[in-house]
Amino acid sequence: MPRKSTYPATTDQSHQCLQYLRRCGGSARLCSIKFSLGVIQTLVNKKKVKINNTGAGFFVELEDEK
C-alpha cells in the first residue's frame, strides 16, 4: 500500500508556466509551450498572461504587473 504524503501536492502548474515565461523573456510561442491549455487558460482568466496574434503565430506574453 503506497504511503500518503504529509505535504500538499499541487497539481496546478501555473507557477511553473509563469517561471518558464519569465526565463524566456516574458514571451513564448504558444506551440512551443509544453504546458496544457487548461493551465494557460487559468493564467489568462487570472489576467497573468495574454495571448497575442502577431500574424506569424500566437504568442503567450506576461501581463505587465503594476
Backbone as XML, in Angstrom:
<?xml version="1.0"?>
<chain id="A" units="angstrom">
  <residue number="1" name="MET">
    <atom name="N" x="0.847" y="-1.178" z="0.000"/>
    <atom name="CA" x="0.000" y="0.000" z="0.000"/>
    <atom name="C" x="0.893" y="1.243" z="0.000"/>
  </residue>
  <residue number="2" name="PRO">
    <atom name="N" x="0.675" y="2.179" z="-0.950"/>
    <atom name="CA" x="1.513" y="3.383" z="-1.006"/>
    <atom name="C" x="1.237" y="4.316" z="0.168"/>
  </residue>
  <residue number="3" name="ARG">
    <atom name="N" x="2.282" y="4.980" z="0.585"/>
    <atom name="CA" x="2.153" y="5.939" z="1.677"/>
    <atom name="C" x="1.536" y="7.233" z="1.170"/>
  </residue>
  <residue number="4" name="LYS">
    <atom name="N" x="0.792" y="7.862" z="2.050"/>
    <atom name="CA" x="0.248" y="9.169" z="1.723"/>
    <atom name="C" x="1.252" y="10.227" z="2.153"/>
  </residue>
  <residue number="5" name="SER">
    <atom name="N" x="1.406" y="11.219" z="1.328"/>
    <atom name="CA" x="2.344" y="12.299" z="1.624"/>
    <atom name="C" x="1.733" y="13.240" z="2.648"/>
  </residue>
  <residue number="6" name="THR">
    <atom name="N" x="2.575" y="13.751" z="3.529"/>
    <atom name="CA" x="2.102" y="14.724" z="4.505"/>
    <atom name="C" x="2.181" y="16.135" z="3.956"/>
  </residue>
  <residue number="7" name="TYR">
    <atom name="N" x="2.814" y="16.299" z="2.787"/>
    <atom name="CA" x="2.935" y="17.603" z="2.151"/>
    <atom name="C" x="1.842" y="17.758" z="1.100"/>
  </residue>
  <residue number="8" name="PRO">
    <atom name="N" x="1.261" y="18.943" z="1.002"/>
    <atom name="CA" x="0.218" y="19.122" z="-0.014"/>
    <atom name="C" x="0.819" y="19.093" z="-1.416"/>
  </residue>
  <residue number="9" name="ALA">
    <atom name="N" x="0.259" y="18.281" z="-2.249"/>
    <atom name="CA" x="0.734" y="18.165" z="-3.631"/>
    <atom name="C" x="-0.163" y="19.014" z="-4.524"/>
  </residue>
  <residue number="10" name="THR">
    <atom name="N" x="0.432" y="19.963" z="-5.205"/>
    <atom name="CA" x="-0.348" y="20.806" z="-6.089"/>
    <atom name="C" x="-0.288" y="20.252" z="-7.497"/>
  </residue>
  <residue number="11" name="THR">
    <atom name="N" x="-1.436" y="20.131" z="-8.112"/>
    <atom name="CA" x="-1.482" y="19.673" z="-9.498"/>
    <atom name="C" x="-1.535" y="20.859" z="-10.447"/>
  </residue>
  <residue number="12" name="ASP">
    <atom name="N" x="-1.652" y="22.065" z="-9.882"/>
    <atom name="CA" x="-1.691" y="23.261" z="-10.701"/>
    <atom name="C" x="-0.267" y="23.653" z="-11.076"/>
  </residue>
  <residue number="13" name="GLN">
    <atom name="N" x="0.012" y="23.698" z="-12.377"/>
    <atom name="CA" x="1.350" y="24.010" z="-12.855"/>
    <atom name="C" x="1.471" y="25.441" z="-13.332"/>
  </residue>
  <residue number="14" name="SER">
    <atom name="N" x="0.548" y="26.289" z="-12.910"/>
    <atom name="CA" x="0.564" y="27.667" z="-13.392"/>
    <atom name="C" x="1.812" y="28.407" z="-12.923"/>
  </residue>
  <residue number="15" name="HIS">
    <atom name="N" x="2.299" y="28.108" z="-11.732"/>
    <atom name="CA" x="3.508" y="28.774" z="-11.227"/>
    <atom name="C" x="4.719" y="28.392" z="-12.090"/>
  </residue>
  <residue number="16" name="GLN">
    <atom name="N" x="4.821" y="27.123" z="-12.459"/>
    <atom name="CA" x="5.924" y="26.690" z="-13.314"/>
    <atom name="C" x="5.828" y="27.327" z="-14.696"/>
  </residue>
  <residue number="17" name="CYS">
    <atom name="N" x="4.619" y="27.502" z="-15.199"/>
    <atom name="CA" x="4.437" y="28.138" z="-16.500"/>
    <atom name="C" x="4.865" y="29.603" z="-16.444"/>
  </residue>
  <residue number="18" name="LEU">
    <atom name="N" x="4.535" y="30.306" z="-15.370"/>
    <atom name="CA" x="4.956" y="31.697" z="-15.209"/>
    <atom name="C" x="6.473" y="31.801" z="-15.127"/>
  </residue>
  <residue number="19" name="GLN">
    <atom name="N" x="7.105" y="30.875" z="-14.409"/>
    <atom name="CA" x="8.569" y="30.870" z="-14.333"/>
    <atom name="C" x="9.183" y="30.622" z="-15.699"/>
  </residue>
  <residue number="20" name="TYR">
    <atom name="N" x="8.605" y="29.726" z="-16.469"/>
    <atom name="CA" x="9.095" y="29.439" z="-17.812"/>
    <atom name="C" x="9.022" y="30.689" z="-18.687"/>
  </residue>
  <residue number="21" name="LEU">
    <atom name="N" x="7.902" y="31.396" z="-18.616"/>
    <atom name="CA" x="7.752" y="32.606" z="-19.426"/>
    <atom name="C" x="8.732" y="33.684" z="-18.992"/>
  </residue>
  <residue number="22" name="ARG">
    <atom name="N" x="8.997" y="33.804" z="-17.703"/>
    <atom name="CA" x="9.973" y="34.793" z="-17.224"/>
    <atom name="C" x="11.363" y="34.469" z="-17.752"/>
  </residue>
  <residue number="23" name="ARG">
    <atom name="N" x="11.721" y="33.177" z="-17.777"/>
    <atom name="CA" x="13.035" y="32.779" z="-18.285"/>
    <atom name="C" x="13.143" y="32.987" z="-19.791"/>
  </residue>
  <residue number="24" name="CYS">
    <atom name="N" x="12.021" y="32.950" z="-20.500"/>
    <atom name="CA" x="12.016" y="33.158" z="-21.953"/>
    <atom name="C" x="11.947" y="34.630" z="-22.317"/>
  </residue>
  <residue number="25" name="GLY">
    <atom name="N" x="12.026" y="35.508" z="-21.372"/>
    <atom name="CA" x="11.978" y="36.932" z="-21.660"/>
    <atom name="C" x="10.576" y="37.505" z="-21.637"/>
  </residue>
  <residue number="26" name="GLY">
    <atom name="N" x="9.623" y="36.777" z="-21.102"/>
    <atom name="CA" x="8.264" y="37.284" z="-20.972"/>
    <atom name="C" x="7.337" y="36.893" z="-22.097"/>
  </residue>
  <residue number="27" name="SER">
    <atom name="N" x="7.847" y="36.195" z="-23.104"/>
    <atom name="CA" x="7.021" y="35.819" z="-24.244"/>
    <atom name="C" x="7.525" y="34.508" z="-24.836"/>
  </residue>
  <residue number="28" name="ALA">
    <atom name="N" x="6.587" y="33.669" z="-25.268"/>
    <atom name="CA" x="6.947" y="32.406" z="-25.913"/>
    <atom name="C" x="5.847" y="32.026" z="-26.898"/>
  </residue>
  <residue number="29" name="ARG">
    <atom name="N" x="6.224" y="31.313" z="-27.947"/>
    <atom name="CA" x="5.230" y="30.842" z="-28.920"/>
    <atom name="C" x="4.317" y="29.834" z="-28.257"/>
  </residue>
  <residue number="30" name="LEU">
    <atom name="N" x="3.040" y="29.923" z="-28.556"/>
    <atom name="CA" x="2.058" y="29.028" z="-27.957"/>
    <atom name="C" x="2.341" y="27.577" z="-28.326"/>
  </residue>
  <residue number="31" name="CYS">
    <atom name="N" x="2.793" y="27.321" z="-29.542"/>
    <atom name="CA" x="3.048" y="25.950" z="-29.978"/>
    <atom name="C" x="4.289" y="25.343" z="-29.316"/>
  </residue>
  <residue number="32" name="SER">
    <atom name="N" x="5.167" y="26.189" z="-28.757"/>
    <atom name="CA" x="6.385" y="25.662" z="-28.133"/>
    <atom name="C" x="6.223" y="25.413" z="-26.640"/>
  </residue>
  <residue number="33" name="ILE">
    <atom name="N" x="5.132" y="25.861" z="-26.061"/>
    <atom name="CA" x="4.914" y="25.681" z="-24.621"/>
    <atom name="C" x="4.397" y="24.273" z="-24.372"/>
  </residue>
  <residue number="34" name="LYS">
    <atom name="N" x="5.000" y="23.582" z="-23.437"/>
    <atom name="CA" x="4.637" y="22.196" z="-23.153"/>
    <atom name="C" x="3.623" y="22.068" z="-22.018"/>
  </residue>
  <residue number="35" name="PHE">
    <atom name="N" x="3.047" y="23.185" z="-21.583"/>
    <atom name="CA" x="2.023" y="23.141" z="-20.551"/>
    <atom name="C" x="0.665" y="22.955" z="-21.216"/>
  </residue>
  <residue number="36" name="SER">
    <atom name="N" x="-0.280" y="22.403" z="-20.479"/>
    <atom name="CA" x="-1.595" y="22.137" z="-21.050"/>
    <atom name="C" x="-2.346" y="23.438" z="-21.304"/>
  </residue>
  <residue number="37" name="LEU">
    <atom name="N" x="-3.316" y="23.354" z="-22.186"/>
    <atom name="CA" x="-4.129" y="24.526" z="-22.493"/>
    <atom name="C" x="-4.959" y="24.947" z="-21.284"/>
  </residue>
  <residue number="38" name="GLY">
    <atom name="N" x="-5.277" y="24.000" z="-20.397"/>
    <atom name="CA" x="-6.004" y="24.334" z="-19.175"/>
    <atom name="C" x="-5.193" y="25.235" z="-18.262"/>
  </residue>
  <residue number="39" name="VAL">
    <atom name="N" x="-3.898" y="24.992" z="-18.166"/>
    <atom name="CA" x="-3.010" y="25.831" z="-17.360"/>
    <atom name="C" x="-2.924" y="27.225" z="-17.961"/>
  </residue>
  <residue number="40" name="ILE">
    <atom name="N" x="-2.783" y="27.301" z="-19.266"/>
    <atom name="CA" x="-2.690" y="28.598" z="-19.931"/>
    <atom name="C" x="-4.005" y="29.355" z="-19.801"/>
  </residue>
  <residue number="41" name="GLN">
    <atom name="N" x="-5.139" y="28.644" z="-19.931"/>
    <atom name="CA" x="-6.436" y="29.287" z="-19.789"/>
    <atom name="C" x="-6.637" y="29.813" z="-18.371"/>
  </residue>
  <residue number="42" name="THR">
    <atom name="N" x="-6.158" y="29.095" z="-17.375"/>
    <atom name="CA" x="-6.240" y="29.562" z="-15.996"/>
    <atom name="C" x="-5.462" y="30.856" z="-15.816"/>
  </residue>
  <residue number="43" name="LEU">
    <atom name="N" x="-4.284" y="30.939" z="-16.407"/>
    <atom name="CA" x="-3.479" y="32.152" z="-16.301"/>
    <atom name="C" x="-4.120" y="33.318" z="-17.047"/>
  </residue>
  <residue number="44" name="VAL">
    <atom name="N" x="-4.766" y="33.038" z="-18.169"/>
    <atom name="CA" x="-5.471" y="34.100" z="-18.900"/>
    <atom name="C" x="-6.646" y="34.602" z="-18.069"/>
  </residue>
  <residue number="45" name="ASN">
    <atom name="N" x="-7.385" y="33.691" z="-17.452"/>
    <atom name="CA" x="-8.533" y="34.077" z="-16.627"/>
    <atom name="C" x="-8.111" y="34.903" z="-15.418"/>
  </residue>
  <residue number="46" name="LYS">
    <atom name="N" x="-6.932" y="34.607" z="-14.866"/>
    <atom name="CA" x="-6.423" y="35.366" z="-13.721"/>
    <atom name="C" x="-5.721" y="36.648" z="-14.150"/>
  </residue>
  <residue number="47" name="LYS">
    <atom name="N" x="-5.695" y="36.903" z="-15.474"/>
    <atom name="CA" x="-5.054" y="38.083" z="-16.060"/>
    <atom name="C" x="-3.562" y="38.153" z="-15.732"/>
  </residue>
  <residue number="48" name="LYS">
    <atom name="N" x="-2.912" y="36.997" z="-15.709"/>
    <atom name="CA" x="-1.463" y="36.925" z="-15.528"/>
    <atom name="C" x="-0.741" y="36.948" z="-16.875"/>
  </residue>
  <residue number="49" name="VAL">
    <atom name="N" x="-1.368" y="36.364" z="-17.907"/>
    <atom name="CA" x="-0.791" y="36.337" z="-19.244"/>
    <atom name="C" x="-1.854" y="36.750" z="-20.258"/>
  </residue>
  <residue number="50" name="LYS">
    <atom name="N" x="-1.394" y="37.068" z="-21.464"/>
    <atom name="CA" x="-2.309" y="37.361" z="-22.558"/>
    <atom name="C" x="-1.807" y="36.651" z="-23.802"/>
  </residue>
  <residue number="51" name="ILE">
    <atom name="N" x="-2.732" y="36.385" z="-24.712"/>
    <atom name="CA" x="-2.411" y="35.737" z="-25.969"/>
    <atom name="C" x="-2.391" y="36.815" z="-27.044"/>
  </residue>
  <residue number="52" name="ASN">
    <atom name="N" x="-1.325" y="36.864" z="-27.827"/>
    <atom name="CA" x="-1.160" y="37.879" z="-28.851"/>
    <atom name="C" x="-0.949" y="37.189" z="-30.195"/>
  </residue>
  <residue number="53" name="ASN">
    <atom name="N" x="-1.749" y="37.578" z="-31.192"/>
    <atom name="CA" x="-1.596" y="37.054" z="-32.545"/>
    <atom name="C" x="-0.775" y="38.053" z="-33.348"/>
  </residue>
  <residue number="54" name="THR">
    <atom name="N" x="0.435" y="37.664" z="-33.718"/>
    <atom name="CA" x="1.337" y="38.566" z="-34.435"/>
    <atom name="C" x="1.226" y="38.423" z="-35.947"/>
  </residue>
  <residue number="55" name="GLY">
    <atom name="N" x="0.423" y="37.525" z="-36.424"/>
    <atom name="CA" x="0.352" y="37.251" z="-37.855"/>
    <atom name="C" x="1.273" y="36.121" z="-38.246"/>
  </residue>
  <residue number="56" name="ALA">
    <atom name="N" x="2.325" y="35.923" z="-37.482"/>
    <atom name="CA" x="3.262" y="34.824" z="-37.720"/>
    <atom name="C" x="3.032" y="33.691" z="-36.730"/>
  </residue>
  <residue number="57" name="GLY">
    <atom name="N" x="2.043" y="33.839" z="-35.877"/>
    <atom name="CA" x="1.741" y="32.821" z="-34.885"/>
    <atom name="C" x="1.215" y="33.451" z="-33.611"/>
  </residue>
  <residue number="58" name="PHE">
    <atom name="N" x="0.776" y="32.595" z="-32.710"/>
    <atom name="CA" x="0.257" y="33.060" z="-31.440"/>
    <atom name="C" x="1.362" y="33.032" z="-30.388"/>
  </residue>
  <residue number="59" name="PHE">
    <atom name="N" x="1.434" y="34.087" z="-29.589"/>
    <atom name="CA" x="2.422" y="34.189" z="-28.524"/>
    <atom name="C" x="1.710" y="34.358" z="-27.186"/>
  </residue>
  <residue number="60" name="VAL">
    <atom name="N" x="2.269" y="33.743" z="-26.161"/>
    <atom name="CA" x="1.791" y="33.918" z="-24.794"/>
    <atom name="C" x="2.747" y="34.922" z="-24.155"/>
  </residue>
  <residue number="61" name="GLU">
    <atom name="N" x="2.190" y="36.019" z="-23.647"/>
    <atom name="CA" x="3.014" y="37.084" z="-23.062"/>
    <atom name="C" x="2.570" y="37.367" z="-21.640"/>
  </residue>
  <residue number="62" name="LEU">
    <atom name="N" x="3.535" y="37.685" z="-20.801"/>
    <atom name="CA" x="3.218" y="38.072" z="-19.431"/>
    <atom name="C" x="2.534" y="39.438" z="-19.433"/>
  </residue>
  <residue number="63" name="GLU">
    <atom name="N" x="1.524" y="39.586" z="-18.590"/>
    <atom name="CA" x="0.883" y="40.888" z="-18.412"/>
    <atom name="C" x="1.818" y="41.761" z="-17.587"/>
  </residue>
  <residue number="64" name="ASP">
    <atom name="N" x="1.761" y="43.059" z="-17.816"/>
    <atom name="CA" x="2.573" y="43.987" z="-17.033"/>
    <atom name="C" x="2.028" y="44.045" z="-15.614"/>
  </residue>
  <residue number="65" name="GLU">
    <atom name="N" x="2.892" y="43.768" z="-14.656"/>
    <atom name="CA" x="2.490" y="43.833" z="-13.251"/>
    <atom name="C" x="2.671" y="45.248" z="-12.751"/>
  </residue>
  <residue number="66" name="LYS">
    <atom name="N" x="1.633" y="45.791" z="-12.153"/>
    <atom name="CA" x="1.679" y="47.160" z="-11.658"/>
    <atom name="C" x="1.574" y="47.199" z="-10.169"/>
  </residue>
</chain>
